[in-house]
């Protein structure tokens, strides 16, 4: 077994070997003191293990890799099952025809000759009868009552004590908007108010959360939706301004405004109307009437401004001679003017319109009038005198007028005397006068589908529906809008969904009423009866 030697042991062994070699040739005699002759000697084996090899041993590293997991899916298909079946009808049974009795031809011919004259006479009578004129088969379920579909409100406006001063339906008939303001006495020029709109076709309608709300810097007195653009609405303010909003732009709804210039009204604007431009029927202007006696036409221009394009003024000395003035604007403004409170345009003549006035008398006016108005009110365009004819007055200011959509000469007016007057354009005196309220009568509107039907809003909280075919003296239906008899200030029929009527009141509420079938389905010869009503009294 090999043993390892230390370094100092190797040194001693080397020196001993060298000394033996040096003396091996000179000594031949053995003796105790001399070494013997040179001979083989076996020494221990010394080995030194390598530390380097151990340190530099083979270095090995183990690594592995894995591809992304393979997605697998199983699917199966199944062919359709086909089933064949056969049917067999029953064997047809022979049908025996009944025997036709033989008639006595000469006797039948004699009978027909005998009744021929009578049958011909009755057929002629039926042919000339009007019993079924205008009759149309209607398979829809008949609605027999007037019901309230929606009660809409905006709590912040009600919290300020604001009234609903105007309502309007958009061109699709699905959105109703209202103006919040004040109609009682006071200075409301700086009163913050609102214009709100509700989409009644929207799923999840919340009656107290309007679809759109516009804040207005002054009390809003009236509004009107654009005839063809469902989101555009014009409004008139207590301050005299006229504005146009786009209700589909909640962040920046204002499109145009008149601003406070010399052309702007100096008194509250009581009504606005959209009118087609004479040469461009697809473009519209806004007409406004106000208590300062001016009727102004505005056109939207760039930079969000409404520019005055034409104007009229109601100067006292230019009214027709038969006018009996009850209230005019004072002479402190120079020439006295008559305040305008309402306007309605003829459905047959786009230039003809009727004005309601603070003096209580309706005026027939024309947009084509050329006579210059005698007034000192400043204006950037020449003001003209529009009045052509004066009608017999109410006992107080006229708050509402409405031209018949079915007759060119008929219109209605409502006033603070609680009466509704039915006028013909051909005579000064009313055809009939109905006392509908012991208080004020604030609004009146003809039905868009029934020639003899109209609605009125009373100061006693009622919405009254009249059918002149049934009675010319009392309402056919009267529904209670407010429980505490707060006034109903405005109402409008829906021209698209004709069974709907919206009304606004002093409690800040808009109610949408669903009308019964008797108010939406035209009766036989109804237009003829309306013509008779106009001609009999006017003759």
C-alpha positions as CSV (number, residue, x, y, z in Angstrom):
1,X,0.0,0.0,0.0
2,X,1.5,3.3,-1.0
3,X,2.1,5.9,1.7
4,X,2.6,9.5,1.3
5,X,5.8,11.2,2.6
6,X,6.1,14.6,3.9
7,X,8.5,17.0,2.1
8,X,11.2,16.9,4.9
9,X,11.2,13.1,4.6
10,X,11.9,13.3,0.9
11,X,14.9,15.5,1.5
12,X,16.5,13.0,3.9
13,X,16.0,10.1,1.6
14,X,17.7,12.0,-1.3
15,X,20.8,12.9,0.7
16,X,21.3,9.3,1.9
17,X,21.1,8.1,-1.7
18,X,23.7,10.5,-2.9
19,X,26.1,9.6,-0.1
20,X,25.8,5.9,-1.0
21,X,26.6,6.6,-4.7
22,X,29.7,8.6,-3.7
23,X,31.2,5.8,-1.6
24,X,30.2,2.8,-3.6
25,X,33.5,2.6,-5.6
26,X,36.1,3.0,-2.9
27,X,35.1,0.6,-0.1
28,X,35.5,-3.1,-0.8
29,X,35.9,-4.4,2.6
30,X,32.9,-5.0,4.7
31,X,33.1,-3.9,8.1
32,X,31.0,-2.7,10.8
33,X,32.0,0.9,10.3
34,X,31.8,1.0,6.5
35,X,28.8,0.6,4.4
36,X,28.3,-2.4,2.2
37,X,28.6,-2.5,-1.6
38,X,25.9,-0.7,-3.7
39,X,22.8,-2.8,-4.0
40,X,19.1,-2.4,-4.8
41,X,17.0,-1.0,-2.2
42,X,13.3,-0.7,-2.1
43,X,12.0,2.5,-0.6
44,X,8.4,3.5,0.3
45,X,6.3,5.1,-2.5
46,X,5.4,8.7,-2.0
47,X,2.4,10.0,-4.0
48,X,1.0,13.6,-4.1
49,X,-2.6,13.8,-5.2
50,X,-3.5,16.7,-7.6
51,X,-5.6,19.4,-6.0
52,X,-5.9,21.3,-9.3
53,X,-7.7,18.4,-11.0
54,X,-10.1,18.2,-8.2
55,X,-10.8,22.0,-8.5
56,X,-11.0,21.9,-12.3
57,X,-13.3,18.9,-12.4
58,X,-15.9,18.7,-15.1
59,X,-18.5,21.3,-14.5
60,X,-22.0,20.3,-15.5
61,X,-25.3,22.2,-15.6
62,X,-28.7,20.7,-16.1
63,X,-31.3,22.8,-18.0
64,X,-34.7,22.2,-19.4
65,X,-37.2,24.0,-21.6
66,X,-40.9,23.6,-22.3
67,X,-43.0,24.8,-25.2
68,X,-46.3,26.6,-24.6
69,X,-49.1,24.4,-23.6
70,X,-51.0,23.1,-26.6
71,X,-54.6,24.0,-26.5
72,X,-56.9,21.1,-27.3
73,X,-60.6,21.0,-27.8
74,X,-63.1,18.4,-28.7
75,X,-66.1,19.0,-30.8
76,X,-68.7,16.8,-32.3
77,X,-71.4,17.3,-34.9
78,X,-74.6,15.6,-35.3
79,X,-76.4,15.3,-38.5
80,X,-80.1,16.1,-38.6
81,X,-82.5,13.3,-38.1
82,X,-84.7,12.7,-41.0
83,X,-88.0,10.9,-40.6
84,X,-90.1,9.8,-43.5
85,X,-93.8,9.5,-42.9
86,X,-96.7,8.8,-45.1
87,X,-100.2,9.8,-44.8
88,X,-103.2,8.6,-46.5
89,X,-106.4,10.5,-46.8
90,X,-109.7,8.8,-46.5
91,X,-111.4,7.7,-49.5
92,X,-113.6,10.6,-50.7
93,X,-117.2,10.1,-50.2
94,X,-119.4,11.0,-53.1
95,X,-121.3,14.2,-52.5
96,X,-124.8,14.2,-53.6
97,X,-126.0,17.5,-55.0
98,X,-129.4,18.6,-53.8
99,X,-131.9,18.6,-56.5
100,X,-132.7,22.1,-57.7
101,X,-136.3,22.8,-57.8
102,X,-137.6,24.1,-61.0
103,X,-139.0,27.6,-60.9
104,X,-141.9,28.8,-62.8
105,X,-140.0,31.2,-65.1
106,X,-143.0,33.2,-66.2
107,X,-144.1,33.9,-62.6
108,X,-140.6,34.9,-61.5
109,X,-140.3,37.3,-64.4
110,X,-143.7,38.8,-63.5
111,X,-142.6,39.3,-59.8
112,X,-139.3,41.0,-60.8
113,X,-141.2,43.4,-63.1
114,X,-143.6,44.2,-60.2
115,X,-140.9,45.1,-57.7
116,X,-138.4,46.7,-60.1
117,X,-139.6,50.3,-59.6
118,X,-139.7,50.0,-55.8
119,X,-136.1,48.5,-55.6
120,X,-134.8,51.1,-58.0
121,X,-136.3,53.9,-55.9
122,X,-134.7,52.6,-52.6
123,X,-131.3,52.1,-54.3
124,X,-131.4,55.7,-55.5
125,X,-132.3,56.9,-52.0
126,X,-129.4,55.0,-50.5
127,X,-127.0,56.3,-53.1
128,X,-128.0,59.9,-52.3
129,X,-127.8,59.4,-48.5
130,X,-124.9,60.8,-46.4
131,X,-125.4,58.6,-43.4
132,X,-122.1,56.9,-43.8
133,X,-120.0,59.8,-45.1
134,X,-116.6,59.8,-43.5
135,X,-117.1,56.5,-41.8
136,X,-114.0,54.4,-41.4
137,X,-113.7,51.0,-39.9
138,X,-111.5,51.2,-36.8
139,X,-110.5,47.9,-35.2
140,X,-108.5,49.6,-32.4
141,X,-109.9,49.3,-28.9
142,X,-112.1,52.2,-28.1
143,X,-110.9,54.5,-25.3
144,X,-113.9,55.9,-23.4
145,X,-112.3,58.0,-20.7
146,X,-109.7,60.8,-20.5
147,X,-106.8,59.5,-18.3
148,X,-103.6,61.0,-17.0
149,X,-100.6,59.1,-18.4
150,X,-97.7,61.2,-16.9
151,X,-97.3,63.8,-14.2
152,X,-93.9,65.5,-14.9
153,X,-92.1,68.0,-12.8
154,X,-88.6,69.4,-12.0
155,X,-88.1,69.6,-8.2
156,X,-85.5,72.5,-8.3
157,X,-88.0,74.6,-10.3
158,X,-90.8,73.8,-8.0
159,X,-88.6,74.6,-5.0
160,X,-88.3,78.2,-6.4
161,X,-92.1,78.5,-6.8
162,X,-91.9,78.6,-10.6
163,X,-94.9,78.1,-12.9
164,X,-95.1,76.2,-16.1
165,X,-95.6,79.1,-18.5
166,X,-95.4,77.1,-21.8
167,X,-95.4,73.6,-23.2
168,X,-94.5,72.3,-26.7
169,X,-94.2,68.9,-28.5
170,X,-91.3,68.2,-30.8
171,X,-91.7,67.2,-34.4
172,X,-91.7,63.5,-33.7
173,X,-94.3,63.7,-31.0
174,X,-92.2,61.8,-28.5
175,X,-90.7,64.7,-26.5
176,X,-92.5,67.3,-24.5
177,X,-90.8,70.4,-23.2
178,X,-91.9,73.1,-20.8
179,X,-90.7,76.6,-19.8
180,X,-90.5,77.5,-16.1
181,X,-91.2,81.2,-15.2
182,X,-93.7,83.4,-13.4
183,X,-96.9,84.8,-14.7
184,X,-97.9,86.7,-11.6
185,X,-97.0,90.4,-10.9
186,X,-93.3,91.1,-10.2
187,X,-90.0,91.8,-11.7
188,X,-88.7,88.4,-12.9
189,X,-86.0,89.7,-15.3
190,X,-83.2,88.3,-13.2
191,X,-84.9,85.2,-11.9
192,X,-83.0,82.1,-12.7
193,X,-85.3,79.6,-14.4
194,X,-85.3,76.4,-16.5
195,X,-86.4,74.8,-19.8
196,X,-86.9,71.0,-19.3
197,X,-87.7,68.2,-21.7
198,X,-88.9,64.6,-21.2
199,X,-88.7,61.8,-23.8
200,X,-91.8,59.9,-23.2
201,X,-90.7,57.0,-25.5
202,X,-87.5,56.4,-23.4
203,X,-87.5,53.2,-21.4
204,X,-87.4,53.9,-17.7
205,X,-88.9,57.4,-17.8
206,X,-88.5,59.2,-14.5
207,X,-91.2,61.8,-14.1
208,X,-89.0,64.0,-11.9
209,X,-85.8,63.7,-13.9
210,X,-86.1,65.4,-17.3
211,X,-84.1,64.1,-20.2
212,X,-82.6,67.5,-20.7
213,X,-82.4,70.7,-18.5
214,X,-81.3,74.1,-19.6
215,X,-80.7,76.9,-17.1
216,X,-82.0,80.3,-18.2
217,X,-80.8,83.7,-16.9
218,X,-84.3,85.1,-16.7
219,X,-87.9,83.8,-16.3
220,X,-88.9,81.8,-19.3
221,X,-92.3,82.9,-20.6
222,X,-92.8,80.7,-23.7
223,X,-91.2,78.1,-26.0
224,X,-91.7,76.3,-29.3
225,X,-90.1,73.3,-30.9
226,X,-88.6,73.6,-34.4
227,X,-91.1,72.2,-37.0
228,X,-88.5,69.7,-38.5
229,X,-85.5,69.5,-36.1
230,X,-86.6,67.5,-33.1
231,X,-84.0,68.9,-30.7
232,X,-84.1,72.6,-31.5
233,X,-86.4,74.8,-29.3
234,X,-86.9,78.6,-29.2
235,X,-87.9,80.4,-26.1
236,X,-88.8,83.9,-25.0
237,X,-87.7,85.5,-21.7
238,X,-89.1,88.0,-19.2
239,X,-86.1,90.2,-20.0
240,X,-87.2,90.5,-23.6
241,X,-84.5,88.2,-25.1
242,X,-85.2,85.4,-27.6
243,X,-83.0,82.3,-27.5
244,X,-82.7,79.0,-29.4
245,X,-81.3,75.8,-27.8
246,X,-80.2,72.4,-29.0
247,X,-81.5,70.0,-26.3
248,X,-79.3,67.2,-27.6
249,X,-76.2,69.1,-26.5
250,X,-76.4,69.2,-22.7
251,X,-73.0,70.7,-22.1
252,X,-73.5,73.6,-24.5
253,X,-77.1,73.8,-25.6
254,X,-77.3,77.5,-26.6
255,X,-77.4,78.0,-30.4
256,X,-78.4,81.6,-30.9
257,X,-79.6,84.5,-28.8
258,X,-80.7,88.1,-29.6
259,X,-78.7,89.7,-26.8
260,X,-79.7,93.0,-25.2
261,X,-79.5,95.4,-28.1
262,X,-81.7,98.2,-29.4
263,X,-83.6,95.6,-31.5
264,X,-84.4,93.4,-28.5
265,X,-87.8,93.5,-26.9
266,X,-88.0,95.8,-23.8
267,X,-90.9,93.8,-22.2
268,X,-91.6,90.2,-21.6
269,X,-91.9,87.9,-24.7
270,X,-95.2,86.1,-24.5
271,X,-95.0,83.8,-27.5
272,X,-92.5,82.6,-30.1
273,X,-93.4,80.8,-33.4
274,X,-91.2,79.2,-36.1
275,X,-92.0,80.4,-39.6
276,X,-90.5,79.2,-43.0
277,X,-88.5,81.8,-44.9
278,X,-90.4,83.1,-47.9
279,X,-87.8,82.0,-50.5
280,X,-86.4,79.0,-48.6
281,X,-89.2,76.8,-47.2
282,X,-86.7,74.4,-45.6
283,X,-85.2,77.3,-43.5
284,X,-87.0,78.8,-40.6
285,X,-87.1,82.1,-38.7
286,X,-88.3,82.8,-35.2
287,X,-91.2,85.3,-34.7
288,X,-91.7,86.8,-31.3
289,X,-94.5,88.9,-29.8
290,X,-94.1,91.0,-26.6
291,X,-95.8,93.4,-24.3
292,X,-93.8,96.3,-25.8
293,X,-96.1,96.2,-28.9
294,X,-93.5,94.8,-31.3
295,X,-93.7,91.7,-33.5
296,X,-90.2,90.8,-34.6
297,X,-88.7,88.2,-37.0
298,X,-85.3,86.8,-36.2
299,X,-82.8,84.8,-38.3
300,X,-79.9,82.7,-36.9
301,X,-76.5,83.9,-38.2
302,X,-73.0,83.0,-37.3
303,X,-71.3,83.5,-33.9
304,X,-74.5,82.3,-32.2
305,X,-76.5,85.4,-32.8
306,X,-80.1,86.0,-33.8
307,X,-80.3,88.9,-36.2
308,X,-83.5,91.0,-36.8
309,X,-84.7,90.5,-40.3
310,X,-88.1,92.2,-40.2
311,X,-90.3,93.9,-37.6
312,X,-93.8,95.3,-36.8
313,X,-95.2,97.7,-34.2
314,X,-98.7,98.2,-32.9
315,X,-99.0,102.0,-32.8
316,X,-102.3,103.2,-31.3
317,X,-103.0,105.8,-34.0
318,X,-102.6,103.2,-36.7
319,X,-105.2,100.7,-35.4
320,X,-108.5,100.3,-37.3
321,X,-111.0,103.0,-36.4
322,X,-113.4,100.7,-34.6
323,X,-110.9,99.9,-31.9
324,X,-111.9,100.6,-28.3
325,X,-108.7,100.8,-26.3
326,X,-108.7,99.3,-22.8
327,X,-105.0,99.3,-22.1
328,X,-102.1,100.7,-24.0
329,X,-98.5,101.5,-23.4
330,X,-98.0,104.9,-21.9
331,X,-96.9,108.0,-23.8
332,X,-93.6,108.1,-21.9
333,X,-92.1,106.0,-24.7
334,X,-93.1,108.6,-27.3
335,X,-96.0,107.3,-29.4
336,X,-98.2,104.9,-27.4
337,X,-98.1,101.2,-28.4
338,X,-100.5,98.3,-27.7
339,X,-98.9,95.3,-26.0
340,X,-99.2,92.0,-27.8
341,X,-99.8,88.9,-25.7
342,X,-100.5,86.0,-28.2
343,X,-100.2,85.1,-31.9
344,X,-101.7,82.5,-34.2
345,X,-101.1,81.9,-37.9
346,X,-103.6,80.8,-40.5
347,X,-103.2,77.3,-41.9
348,X,-104.4,78.5,-45.3
349,X,-102.5,81.8,-45.7
350,X,-99.0,81.8,-44.4
351,X,-98.9,85.6,-44.3
352,X,-102.1,86.0,-42.3
353,X,-102.0,86.0,-38.4
354,X,-104.1,87.0,-35.5
355,X,-102.7,88.9,-32.5
356,X,-104.1,89.0,-29.0
357,X,-103.6,92.2,-27.1
358,X,-103.5,93.7,-23.7
359,X,-106.4,95.9,-24.7
360,X,-108.6,92.8,-25.0
361,X,-109.3,93.0,-28.8
362,X,-107.9,90.5,-31.3
363,X,-106.3,92.0,-34.4
364,X,-106.1,90.5,-37.9
365,X,-102.6,91.2,-39.3
366,X,-100.5,90.5,-42.3
367,X,-96.8,89.9,-42.8
368,X,-97.1,91.6,-46.2
369,X,-98.1,95.0,-44.7
370,X,-96.1,97.8,-46.2
371,X,-97.3,100.9,-44.2
372,X,-94.5,102.2,-41.9
373,X,-95.3,102.1,-38.2
374,X,-95.5,105.5,-36.4
375,X,-93.2,104.8,-33.5
376,X,-90.1,106.1,-31.9
377,X,-88.8,102.8,-30.8
378,X,-85.3,102.2,-32.0
379,X,-84.8,99.5,-34.6
380,X,-82.1,98.4,-37.1
381,X,-84.8,97.6,-39.7
382,X,-87.9,99.6,-40.6
383,X,-90.9,98.7,-38.5
384,X,-94.3,98.3,-40.3
385,X,-97.9,98.5,-39.1
386,X,-99.5,95.0,-39.5
387,X,-103.0,95.5,-38.2
388,X,-105.8,95.3,-40.9
389,X,-109.0,94.5,-38.9
390,X,-110.1,94.7,-35.3
391,X,-112.5,92.3,-33.6
392,X,-114.9,92.9,-30.8
393,X,-113.0,92.9,-27.5
394,X,-113.0,90.7,-24.4
395,X,-113.6,92.1,-21.0
396,X,-109.9,92.0,-20.3
397,X,-106.5,91.2,-21.9
398,X,-106.5,88.3,-24.4
399,X,-104.1,85.6,-23.3
400,X,-104.4,83.1,-26.1
401,X,-105.6,82.8,-29.8
402,X,-105.8,79.7,-32.1
403,X,-106.6,79.5,-35.8
404,X,-108.7,76.5,-37.0
405,X,-106.7,74.0,-39.0
406,X,-109.9,73.0,-40.9
407,X,-111.4,76.4,-41.8
408,X,-109.7,79.5,-43.2
409,X,-111.9,82.0,-41.5
410,X,-112.4,80.7,-38.0
411,X,-110.3,81.3,-34.9
412,X,-110.7,81.1,-31.1
413,X,-109.6,83.5,-28.4
414,X,-109.4,83.3,-24.6
415,X,-109.1,86.2,-22.1
416,X,-109.0,87.2,-18.5
417,X,-112.8,87.6,-18.5
418,X,-113.1,83.8,-18.5
419,X,-114.7,83.7,-21.9
420,X,-113.7,81.9,-25.1
421,X,-114.8,83.6,-28.3
422,X,-115.3,82.0,-31.7
423,X,-114.7,84.5,-34.4
424,X,-115.0,84.6,-38.2
425,X,-112.4,86.6,-40.1
426,X,-115.3,88.2,-42.0
427,X,-117.0,90.0,-39.1
428,X,-116.1,91.8,-35.9
429,X,-118.6,90.3,-33.6
430,X,-117.9,86.7,-32.3
431,X,-120.0,83.9,-33.7
432,X,-120.4,82.6,-30.1
433,X,-119.1,83.4,-26.7
434,X,-118.6,80.7,-24.0
435,X,-118.0,81.5,-20.3
436,X,-115.7,78.7,-19.3
437,X,-114.4,80.0,-16.0
438,X,-115.3,82.5,-13.3
439,X,-111.6,83.3,-13.2
440,X,-109.1,83.9,-16.0
441,X,-108.9,81.7,-19.1
442,X,-105.3,81.3,-20.0
443,X,-105.1,79.1,-23.1
444,X,-107.3,77.7,-25.9
445,X,-106.3,75.3,-28.7
446,X,-108.1,73.7,-31.7
447,X,-107.8,69.9,-32.1
448,X,-105.4,69.0,-35.0
449,X,-107.7,66.0,-36.0
450,X,-111.3,67.0,-35.0
451,X,-112.7,70.1,-36.8
452,X,-115.3,70.7,-34.0
453,X,-113.2,70.0,-31.0
454,X,-111.0,72.4,-28.9
455,X,-109.5,72.5,-25.5
456,X,-109.2,75.3,-22.9
457,X,-107.1,75.9,-19.7
458,X,-108.9,77.6,-16.9
459,X,-107.8,79.6,-13.9
460,X,-109.7,77.2,-11.7
461,X,-107.4,74.3,-12.4
462,X,-109.5,72.6,-15.1
463,X,-108.7,71.3,-18.6
464,X,-111.9,71.5,-20.6
465,X,-112.6,69.6,-23.8
466,X,-115.4,70.9,-26.1
467,X,-117.1,69.1,-28.9
468,X,-119.3,71.6,-30.8
469,X,-121.1,68.7,-32.5
470,X,-122.5,67.7,-29.2
471,X,-122.9,71.1,-27.4
472,X,-122.0,74.6,-28.1
473,X,-122.6,75.8,-24.5
474,X,-120.9,73.4,-22.1
475,X,-117.8,71.2,-22.2
476,X,-118.0,67.6,-23.2
477,X,-115.4,66.6,-20.6
478,X,-113.7,68.6,-17.8
479,X,-110.7,67.1,-16.0
480,X,-109.1,68.4,-12.8
481,X,-105.5,69.3,-13.4
482,X,-104.8,70.7,-9.9
483,X,-106.5,69.7,-6.7
484,X,-106.2,73.1,-5.0
485,X,-107.6,74.9,-8.1
486,X,-104.3,76.4,-9.0
487,X,-104.4,77.9,-12.6
488,X,-103.6,75.9,-15.7
489,X,-101.5,78.2,-17.7
490,X,-100.9,76.4,-21.0
491,X,-101.8,73.4,-23.1
492,X,-100.9,71.8,-26.5
493,X,-102.2,69.0,-28.6
494,X,-99.7,66.4,-29.9
495,X,-100.0,66.6,-33.7
496,X,-98.2,63.2,-34.2
497,X,-99.7,61.2,-31.4
498,X,-103.1,62.8,-31.6
499,X,-104.5,61.1,-28.5
500,X,-102.1,63.1,-26.2
501,X,-102.6,66.5,-24.7
502,X,-100.1,68.2,-22.4
503,X,-101.0,70.9,-19.9
504,X,-98.9,73.0,-17.5
505,X,-100.0,74.7,-14.3
506,X,-99.0,77.0,-11.5
507,X,-97.7,74.1,-9.3
508,X,-94.8,73.5,-11.7
509,X,-96.4,70.3,-13.1
510,X,-96.9,69.1,-16.6
511,X,-99.6,66.5,-17.0
512,X,-99.9,64.4,-20.2
513,X,-103.6,63.4,-20.8
514,X,-104.7,60.5,-23.0
515,X,-107.8,61.5,-24.8
516,X,-110.8,59.2,-25.4
517,X,-111.6,58.0,-28.8
518,X,-114.5,60.5,-29.2
519,X,-111.9,63.3,-29.3
520,X,-109.6,61.7,-31.9
521,X,-111.9,60.1,-34.5
522,X,-113.5,62.5,-36.9
523,X,-117.3,62.1,-37.3
524,X,-119.4,62.0,-40.4
525,X,-119.9,65.3,-42.2
526,X,-117.9,67.1,-39.4
527,X,-116.2,69.5,-41.8
528,X,-119.6,70.3,-43.4
529,X,-121.0,71.2,-40.0
530,X,-118.0,73.5,-39.3
531,X,-118.7,75.2,-42.6
532,X,-122.4,75.6,-41.7
533,X,-121.4,77.1,-38.3
534,X,-119.2,79.7,-40.0
535,X,-121.6,80.6,-42.8
536,X,-124.9,80.7,-40.9
537,X,-123.7,83.4,-38.5
538,X,-121.6,85.3,-41.0
539,X,-124.4,85.6,-43.6
